[in-house]
Amino acid sequence: MTDEVRLLDYVHRYKDERGELIESWRAGKGIPRAKCGLTSYNIPGALRGFHYQRTNPRALVVRAVQGVIWDVAVDLRAGSDRFGKFYANRLASEQGNAVYIPAGFGHAFYAMTEAIVIYECSELFDPGSHTGVNWASPELLSAWVGIVKEDPVVSEQDRALPGLADIAPMEL
């Protein structure tokens, strides 16, 4: 199924005396080709999100290439019987895993350690439609229980995002 969040194991992992190379995912099996890539450098305790694009929505493949993150996606699709439900996964560089997040989901993560995170995006960044949902919305707080420390490092922009109850579902 192409419209659900999926944890991805690496396709191939090559190790030798130089280090290792991971083929993290392949196009096909419902994963669209990437049009752009983003790299995020994060201090321990940084929390980013929930971000999405209202128009020109994009699917993501997300991976921690250094460190460990707690990755959360929330279903924002109009008509979805899972609207407002979240999917949480631990992504760690030593595991080589990734998560596929389809268009219509908001994405957030918490850096459990210093972390470098790579996003491969099916669509280009559209600043005019980029928006989000506050990570601390009451309906989403259980996604972070036992993970997020008392005072995460959150941008002023993310603190000002509306709560889940205050946004309209996304029409895809």
Buried (B, 14 or more C-beta within 10 A) or exposed (E): EEBBBBEBEBEEEEEEEEEEEBEBBEEEEEBBEBEEEEEBEBEBBBBBBBBBBBEBBBBBBBBBBBBBBBBBBBBBBEEBEBBBBBBBBBBBBEEBBBBBBBBBBBBBBBBBBBBBBBBBBBBEEEEEEEBBBBBBBEBBEEBBEEBBEEEBBBEEEBEEBEBBEEBEBBEE
